[in-house]
Amino acid sequence: MCLNTGYPCNCLTDGNPCEPCRMTAKDKETEEAHLSSNINVPNQAESICESNLNIPSHSVGKERGRNWGWMLSGIICVNILILGTALVSGSAYNNVKISSSDVQIFLIILLLTTSIWMLYYVIYTARKEDAVVYKDSHAGPVWLRAGLVLFGLLSILMDIFKIASYVGYLHCDSAVKVAFPVVQLVFIIVQTYFLWFHAKDCVQLQRNITRCGLMLTLSTNLVLWMTAVTEESVHQTILPEYPGNDTKAHGRKMYTMKAGYGDDKCKCSHTSCSIFKEAYFYLYPFNIEYSLFASAMAYVMWKNVGRFTEEHAPHKLKFRMKDVFFGPVAGILLVVAGLATFIVYEIEVMNDDSDDDQKDRAVMMHFVMNIVIVTLMSVSTVIGCAIYKVDHREHVSEKNPTRSLDVGLLVGASLGQFIISYFTIVAMAATGAKGHLNRLNLAWAVLMVIQLGLQNFFIIEGLHREPFHEVHHMDPVEPVIVVANPYVLQPSKDLSNLEGSDMDAKSSPVLKAHNQHGHAAEHRPKLTWKRRVLKEVCAFLVMGNIILWIMPAFGARPQFDHDTETGFYKFNMWAAVVNVGLPFGIFYRMHSVASLFEVFLMS
């Protein structure tokens, strides 16, 4: 039914009435409100009083239930994390009577409990009709879930190698060490399926149970992450048993221990143990990233419990490399050069036959390569930030937990690399930065601080801008025009016959213009120069962050190959700084890749 049949527009009340109807409806509402305020004052006051009495009690009860669920789930998460931290930290030292089997029993219980809850959630939502009505379009983008699947597959491969290696110690070691990778493998399969299909859910049923289950999932993944980071750190660094801590006779070999199961008294029953051991340690970085990805997605689901999302359609962002050439090519060349120098550096440092001069040259080459990478990334980031100054896209006004988490993780994870860099700057400045290696190390630390700050600003600013294609459609000149609707004329066929030709004549230009505009928007010949520059910068930064992730994730430890910081802070303190800050720095690079990819799509 029309808002006002006296006007010739004959529009429908479908949410977009034409201007006469809109004005008439507004005038009518104003008039009715004025009359009701003068005539029915007592009734209005009574209704207001009733609403004030009834609504708060319902909202307060709902708020209490929500706060109760949040509080209980938070308590569960905090207790599991503190207990897990205590057990994992205690098992890292040989003089503490907490064995790795004790930690793995605790982890097996966590993994089984979390897997059972995820299976319950999947079965419940499948059997319950309309169990999940609302979905968060920003949560769990396809590239994040694809990364989760990739890291999950490599983590499963790591568990298979662990099982093959630990079976050789069953005759003289605990069977728990074989059971743990089996349970972890099942957990990874269940969790990957759960997050792939349910990462966007905004749960409205069994909210408190769901909140507790998601916090259990989050804390389980964080404890797994701490365990993997600790094992990798112990594998890379350990305090030498002989007093010459500052001796460089064996380079990093002095601080390296091939951590694994069994000791000198427990020999492997098959000859492939050492091969599998080396293989699964190279897969640890992927397992670490998998746990962090899963933790982030579980947190977003927890924030979305009970949330009613807006009904607007999500942004359809497509990955296209059209008109983008220089950034990807330069980035690939940077990755190839970084990999080549990294391989040479690792071979020279880990080779027992190399003398001190050869190892110093390898460390110098590694420093120079990192300085080149960080400098080029800083320059490209400055270019991208300059483009933002002439870019007039609007900032995103709506709030969503995914975007808040992205920014929080980006800033928080960068603190790890900030800590290492500033400790290096202080050590180099205090010792006078004598020698080529010290000066290169100081330059690398300073440039790293600059690059981290610039990149954080670039990514955060890009994530809070509206996609480019929306600006082109949001033209204030474009009308809120309702094209003649054929359903309005159904009751009167004569009227349609009389006015049909006139309506067609009036509406066809609008339809034609609309089709032309849609065709032009769908098939743009070229990107604007601002969009192209932003895409080039994003593509180059993605490749730069990938090589800066690969090198430390797969064993580069110049912090221990160069002994100035070790001599200045002493080994225990410097090892703690590196082993705490480096995992966060590694995660920062991978998280930056995901965020830059999203900025690339929105550009």
Buried (B, 14 or more C-beta within 10 A) or exposed (E): EBBBEEBEBBBBEEEEBBBBBBBBBEEEEEEEEEEEEEEEEEEEEEEEEEEEEEEEEEEEEEEEEBEEBBEBBBEBBEEBBEBBBEBBBBBBEEEEEBBBBBBBBBBBEBBEBBBEBBEEBBEBBEEEEEBBEBBBBBBBBEBBBEBBBBBBBBBBBBBBBBBBBBBBBEEBBBEBBBBBBBBBBBBBBBBBBBBBBBBBBBBBBBBBBBBBBBBBBBBBBBBBBBBBBBBBBBBBBBEBEEEEBEEBEBBBEBBBEEBBBBEEEEEBEEEBBEEBBEBBBBBBBBBBBBBBBBBBBBBBBBBBBBBEBEEEEEEEBEEEEEBBEEBBBBBBEBBEBBBEBBEBBBEBBBBEEBEEEBBBBBBBBBBBBBBBBBBBBBEBBBBBBEBBEEBEBEEBEEEBBBBEBBBEBBBEBBBBBBBBBBBBBBBBEEBEBEEEBBBBBBBBBBBBBBBBBBBBBBBBBBBBBBBBBEBEEEEEEEEEEBEBBEEBBEEEEEEBEEBBEEBEEEBEEBEEEEEEBEEEEEEEEEBEEBBBBBBBBBBBBBBBBBBBBBBBBBBBBBBBBBBBBBEBBEBEEBBEBBBBBBBBBBBBBBBBBBBBBBBBBBB
